[in-house]
Amino acid sequence: MSFRLSAALILLVCLPAFSNEKARFIDSLLRKMTVEEKAGQLTQYSADMEKTGPQIYDGYEAEIVKGRVGSIFNAYTPEYTRRLQKLAVERSRLKIPLIFGYDVIHGHRTIFPIPLGESASWDLHAIEQSARIAATEASADGVHWTFAPMVDISRDPRWGRVSEGAGEDPYLGSKIAAARVRGFQTKNLASESSVLATVKHFAAYGAPEGGRDYNVVDMSDVRLFEDYLPPYEAAIREGAGSVMTAFNEIAGVPSTSNRWLLTDLLRGLWKFAGFVVTDYTAVQELVQHGVAANDREAARLGFTAGADMSMQDGLFGAHLPELIKERTVSMERLDQAVRRVLEAKYDLGLFKDPYRGASESKANGVLLAKAHREKARDIARRSIVLLKNEKNVLPLDRRATIAVIGPMAKNQRDLIGNWSAAGDYKKTVSLYQGLTEALGSGEKVLYARGSNILEDRKLISFLNEHLGAIEVDERAPAEMIEEAVEVARRSDVVVLALGESQGMSGEAASRTRLRLPENQLDLLRALKKTGRPIVLVLMNGRPLVLETESLLSDAVLETWFLGTEAGRAIADVLLGDYNPSGKLTMSFPAHEGQIPIYYSMTKTGRPATSTGSNKYVSRYLDAPNEPLYPFGWGLSYTSFEYSDPRLSEKTLRMRDGETLSVIFTLTNTGRFSGEETAQLYVRDVSASMTRPLKQLRGFKKVYLNPGESREVEMRITLDDLKFFNRELKRIAEPGEFEVMVGGNSNDLKTASFWLIKK
C-alpha cells in the first residue's frame, strides 16, 4: 500500500472519531449550561482598546465571571488577553474560554496594502501570503478570530469601503476571497498561527443607493445572484468559519433579520456550518430600520432569522432567556446557535489551550519580523499601478535631482490606511525616506510640503475627532506653494505625492466629489508652470476622478495606501528596481456622473457604438461613456504584444468536464523585463436574457525578458458560460460565444466558438 493511500485511509478513519469526540464534548457542555449561560455564549462586547488601552471594565469582568460573555473584540496583546481569558477559564462556573476577535483587515503589526490595492496585484499567492502573515502575527498577539475578508463587490467608488474589497468583478473577487480564507485559516484551524476568518458583509453591502454607507440596497434577484453573491459563496466553499451580517437591507428586509438570506440561502443552499455574527449593534439597529418595535423584538427577529452572535449591543444576552421562557424562541434554536459557537472554539483548540500559546516572547519574535516586512515590501510593489507614463518619464534617472513635494511625501500615518489593526504608523517608511535611502539625502533629493491634505478646517476637525490624525501646516497656502515652486526649479524632475487622508476613505467615508482637494490641485497647477516633468504619486483608498490630474502630469502612479513598507516599495518602482505590473480591479471614472461604472455592463437596445451624430442612443451630452482608466488597466516600463487568440476547437459541448483551450502568443516588445497579467474575457452573443458585453473568465501572470515570447494557454469550461436565468437556475445555453484576450478590459483581440448540445 502506498504512503499516500495509507495516509488517506487513516484520515478517513480518524475524521469521524474526531467529529464524534467533539459532538460528545459539546453535548455534555450544553447539558450543563443554564439558559443565561447559553445566551452569554452568543454575546460579544468590545474592549475599546484603541481608545482606552488594555483595561478591563468592571461590568465586563462581572459578566465574564457569570458566563454571560462568549467573545471580546478589540482586545489583543498576550498580557491583556490572558487577563481576560483567566476570568473565563478560572473564575466562571463552566470554564468556557472566550474567543478574541479583531479587525485584521490588511495586516496586524506589519501592514500590507489596503485590500483594493492588494487586489491590483492579481497575485493570488501573494494575497494568500499576506493573510498568512497577518494571521501569524495576530494569533501570537492573542487574537483568535478576524473580521475579514470583506468580499463585497462594488461598482460605486463614492462608497468609502471599496478600500476594503477586491473591486468590481465577481470572478476575480471570488478568487481573492478564497485566497484570503486560506491564508487566515490554513488547513488546520487548531494551529497556533491560524485565525478564524469571517466573510462579510452578508450581503450586497457594496451596492448602497447613492454610494452612501449604511444605506439601503435594492436590486433584482438575478443581479444579486450573478454579481454580488459569488464571492461570499467562494469564501464559504473554502471553509470560512464565520459570516457577518451587513448593515443594509435588501428589498426592504434588513440583512440581520433576513431569514431567507441567513437560513434558506446560507444554511440550506450553501450548507454553511459555521456561525453568523452580526455587525456592530446591527440587532439593535433593527429598531431604527423600522422592522422591530423595541430591543426585545429586534433580538427575536435577528435570532430567529439565523444570526448566532450579537456584536456589542448585548440584546441576545439580555432578551433570549425571557424569549425562551415564553416560548417565542425555541430551546432547539438556542442550542443550535450555541453549538456553532462552541464548535468554533473547539476547532480553534481553545478548550485544550485557552491561551493558544500566545506569549510576549512569541509575539516579539514575529511582530514586524524582518521577513514579514520584506514580504510587505514585495506585495506593495506588486500592488502599484502605472496609469500613465508619457515620453517614458519613468523610471527616474538616478543621476537626476529629484524634488519630492506634497502633503503625502513625508506622511506616515495615512500610508497604513484605515482598519490598520495594531499597526504602528511611526514604523512606516514614507516616500521621502524610501527615496533618500535609495539615493542618499544630500542634494539629490529635495523636499517641500507644498500644501496641506485639506484646507477645509471644519472637515479636518470632524475627521480628527474620529482618529483622522491629519496634521496641518499653519502657513498660508500661497506661501507653501511658493516654496514648492522654488524647490521644483532647482530639480530635474518633480515627484508629487498627493491623495486622501486615510479617514477620507473607508467606513463612514462616502464622498460625492472624488477629486483631489482643490488646494492640492492648486499646487499641481503651479508646479506645471515650472516646466519640470511631473510624476504624480497618488495615495488614496478608492478610484478617483483624475481627468485634470492626468492632463497636468507626465506620469501617474497609483499607490493606494501601501502599508508599513510603502516608501521603499514606491521608490523601487520610481527608480526602476521593480517594473510595475499592477492592474486596476475597479474602473476609474472620467466624471462622478458616470457612476456606477464598470466594464461588464450589458448592451442596451440603443448602444452608443461610436461618437457619431446620432443623439438618440445611450450616451451623455457632456462626457464619454467610457471610464478614464478601465478595469484591468495598468502600464509597464516595457510593452507587451498579444497575438490573435487560437482556439483548440470551434465548438464546446454542453457536457461537464469538457474544456476549450484559448491559446495566444505574448511577446515583450520593450527594453525591460516585466510581468504582464494576461486577461481572458467571454461574451454570450445571443441569449434568453441580456448578457454583459464581456466577463472575466481567466487571467495568468507571465514574466518575460526583452524580446522574449511565450505561448499562453487558458481554458474555458461549461461552468464559465453559465448564468442565472429568471428562475434563478444556473444554466448555459447553446449558441455563439466570443473569446477576448488582452492586457485590460478595453484593448482586446477576439475569436469565437459555438456551444452545442451533447
Disulfide bonds with the S-S distance in Angstrom:
none
